[in-house]
Amino acid sequence: MCFVLYVGTEKPLPLREWHNEAPDVSVKSLDEREEPIRVHFSKPEVQYIGSTSGCGCDFGSVMYQTGDWPWWDDGEVDPEQDQRERRSREGLIESLRNSGEPIVELYGVWDGGFDFRTPPLIRESIRVADILNRDFRFKEQGFYTLQIDQSLA
């Protein structure tokens, strides 16, 4: 089971394949199974966006449990995982800034039998700095409206 992230935009992002030998952020069109997720977006274009792991796991996420999104931090940092997450977040922001759009929508879920028609559990407005913060985690079934500051591009 993997975390997956979807992006809603006015115009489609350029498609970008994920390559095992050079892991980076990827963008692909929705497949037939994922199509129902469109219902949650106000933007006309909805695409899958993958992290350096191929899925969305390297963006950093937390699962919904007992009415909340707990995150246990024992203070120990795995330098390799930290590097992958940082690279993934920076690649995500770069891709979104390159779109030229001032506002995009993001919806993250855990895939593995998930019904893509299931509505978000929470909706939040966030900024680029939030995602780039090392402690930020996408919430399972969290829907985000992201304001992109183009002046930092």
N, C-alpha and C positions, 0 to 999 in steps of 0.2 A: 504494500500500500504506500502510495506516494502523495505528497502535497502537490497540487497543480494550481497554476495561476492563469487567469484569463484576463484579457485587457479589452476594454471597449473604447473605440476612437471614432472620429468622424470619417477619417480616411484610413485604409488598411496600412499597417506597418509593413515594410519590406519583409518578405519571407526570408528566413535564415535557418538553414539546417544545423542540427547539432552534430558535432563530430567527436568521437571518443578520443582521437589522437590530439585534438585541440579544443578541449571543452570551453564553451562560451555560451552566452545567452542565445537562445534560438527563438524563432517565431514561426508558427505554422497555422494553417487554416484549421478550423474545427472539422472533426470527422463526424460521421452521421450520429454516433452515440452521444457526442458532446453538443450537438445542435440545440437541444432544449435549453441550454444555459443562456441562450440569447434573451430569453424572456425577462431576465433580471436587469438588463442593460438599457439605458436610454440612448446610448450611442449606436449608430447603425452597423459599425464594423466590430466584430468580436473575434478575437484570435487567442490561441494558446501561446503562452510565453514561458519558455523553459529556462532554468538556471544552468550553471556549469555542470550540474549533475545529470542533465538531460531532462529530468522532471523539474519540479519546483522546490525540491527539498533543500537546495543550497540557498534559497532566499531567506530561510529561517521562518519557522511557524510554530504555533502551539495548537493543541487539540482542545476541543470543547469537552469539558468533563464536569459533571455535577453542577451545571449552571454557570460555569465560568471557564476561562482559558488560563489555567495555572501554568506557571513556568518556574521550574526549580533551577536555581542557579547556585551551584555549590562553590562558585568562585574560581573553579579551575577552568582554564581556557585551553582547548585543543588548538594549537597554532595553525594546523593544516585546515581544520574546519572553519576556523575564524577567517582565514585567508580566502577560502572558497566562498564563504558567505559574503565577505566584503567585495570580492570580485563580481559575484553575481548581482549584488545590489547596485554596484556602480554600473555594470552592464545594462541592467534594467533601466536605470535612470538615463543613461546615455541613449538607449533606444527610444525612450519616451520623449526625451528632449529633442532628438532628431526628427520626431514626428511633426514638430512645430506647433503642436496643439497645447493650449493653455490648461486644459483640464482633461484628464482621462479617468476611466473607471477601471477598477481592479476587483476581481472576485476570486478568492482562494478556497479550495476545498480539498479534502482528502479523497483521492480516487480509489476505487476498489469496490464496485457495486453501488456507488453513489448515484442517486437519482438527481440528475442535473436540473430537474424542475423544482427541487427543494429550495425554498426561499432563503435568503441570507438570515442569519441569526442576529446580525448587528450591521449597522451602517455607520461609517465614520468618514469625516473629511480629514485628510492628512496633507502634509507638504513633503517635498523632496527631502528636507533635512530629517524628517521622521524616519524614512526608509533607510537613509544612510547612517543613522544612529545604530551603533553596534548592538544595543539592547532591544531594538525594534523586532517584533515578531508578527508576521501575518497571522491573524486569527482564523481558525477553521470556520468556514461559512461566514467570513467577514467580507463585507462589500465596502470598498473604499473609493471615495472621490478624491483624486489626487490633483492638487494644484501644482503646475510645473512652472518654476521661475526660469524663464528663458534667459534672463540676464546672467545667469551663472553658467550658461552653456559654453 
